[in-house]
Amino acid sequence: MNNRYETVFILTPVLSEDQAKETVKKFTGYLKKNGAKILHEENWGLKKLAYPIQKKSTGFYHLIEFEAEGTIIGPYETEFIRDERVMRFLNVSMEKHHIKFAESRRGRSNKKAAPAESK
């Protein structure tokens, strides 16, 4: 049975935009290769960290929501640990209330973005 997961990770700020996109493609590609279905992806951009990590005060934040077998999570996390471009990551198994909240949040953000696009 497939479970829903959400991964948020922070990439080092020394990367260019292209290198950051390439890194994200690496992780989404890994998921797709192992049978996961990508449900949602958000690039939160370069943000200030709450506290320094590896002597850096900013980082590129990215979110991936996906559906996959639980067996790929261990090797997926190993990919994050081995990649020196990743400063921090967090995988969360989504329960029904978390799923409902994430979908409503996306709905609200889509409604806010729609009027801005029509101007």
N, C-alpha and C positions, 0 to 999 in steps of 0.2 A: 504494500500500500504506500502511495506517495504522501509525503507530508509537505506542508508549506513552511518555507524558511525565509528569513530576511537577513541579509548581510550588509553591514555598514563598515566601510574601511576608509582609512586615511592614508593617502600617499604623500611621500616627501615633497616639499615645495620646490625643490631644486629641479624638478622635472618640467619640461616644456608641456604645453597643452597636448601636442601630438604624442609625446611619451606617456602622458597620463591616460589618454584615450587608448593607446596601445596596451597599456597595463590592464585597463578595464576589459578590453577585448580578450586578453589572455584568460581572465577569470570567467567571463561569460562563455568563452569557447570551451573551457574545461567543463563547465556545467553541461553545455549542449552535447559535448562529446560523450559524456557519461549518462545521457538520457534524461537530464533535467529539462524542465520547461520554464523559460524565463517569462515571468508574468508582468513585471514592472521594473523599470530602471530609472534612477534619478541621479543627475550630476549636481551636487550642491556647490561645487566650485571651491575656490580657495577661501578658507575661513581661518580665523584666529583660534588657536587652541586654548583651552582653559588653563593649561599648564604646559611648560616646555617638554617636548619628547625628543630625545636625541639632539638636544640643544637647538631645536627648531620651535618657533612660536606660531607657525601657520602650517596648513596642510590642505591637500585636495580631498574633499569628502565625496564619497559615492555610495549609493544604496542599490542593492539588487534584491528583488523579491522573486523567489522561484519555488517550483514544486519538484521534489525529487525523492528518491529512495533514501532512507536514513543511512545506508551503508556508504554513500559517497561523501558524507560530511567529514569524516576523519581525514581521508586523503585530500579533500578540498581545503581544509584548514592547514594541512601540511604545506600546500602550495603557497598559502599566505605567509607562513612562518619562514619558508625558504627564500621568498622574494624580498630582496633588500630595499625595494622601492616602497614597501608597505611598512608604515610606522605602527599602526594599530588596526585591529579588525575585531568584529563581534558578529557571531552567528547566533540567531535566535530562532527557535522553533515557534511558529505562529499558531496560537490556539484560536478558537472561533471568535472570541471577543477582540483579539488583536487583529484578526483578518477583517472583521466588520469595521473597526476603527480605521484601519489603513485604507480601506475602500472609500469610506466617507471622507477622509482627509484628502484623498486624491480627487474626489468629486468636487469638494470645495475649492481646491486649488485650480481645477480645470475651469470652474465657473468664473473665478477671478481672472484667469488668463484670457478667456474668451472676449470680454469687452475690450481689453487692451489691444487685442489683435485686430478688432474691427475698426479702430480709430485710424 
